[in-house]
């Protein structure tokens, strides 16, 4: 077990340990229970967010996601990306990943590449804590903004909007091509 470890008391009394992940632990992110029942999704239409009814019972990671996205995460780690994990005992229950390569018109943004919390631990503050860790690290690295390609589900987009994120007017073409249905957001990092 490596990395600085901190403790975070969630709103439901869960004592989670937050620390940086080691490279060999990255594959453990696929054990995070991504299951969710989605009733509404956001679309970006005419410069506005539009919420539409769309039911989906997500049972886990899409087929092939670990195989497709795993090497991307490993490459990010090898470029000095920052990986924080939240643990309940030895079980990884949440993770955030901050890319290290600057993007944006002014090369002042870092991408929040990954943020997931297991179903049983949502609405307890872990997502906020992991988001805060990514923001703090981005600030240390000199970023002025985070870039987020968010799953368009109502709960996920609202999570980011409550943190102060907004729809970006500077969509990154490469990231948009990878995830055209996502809602592309940015977050101004407080000084």
ABEGO torsion letter per residue (X at the ends): XBEBBBBBBBAAGBBBBBBBBBAAAAAAAAABBABBBBABBBBBBGGBBBBBBBBBBBAEBBBGAAAAAAAAAAAAAAAGBBBBBBBBEABBABBBBBBABBBEAAGABBBBABBBBBAAABGAGAAAAAAAAAAAAAAAAGBABBBBBBBABAAAAAAAAAAGBBBBABBBAAAAAABAABBBBBBBBBX
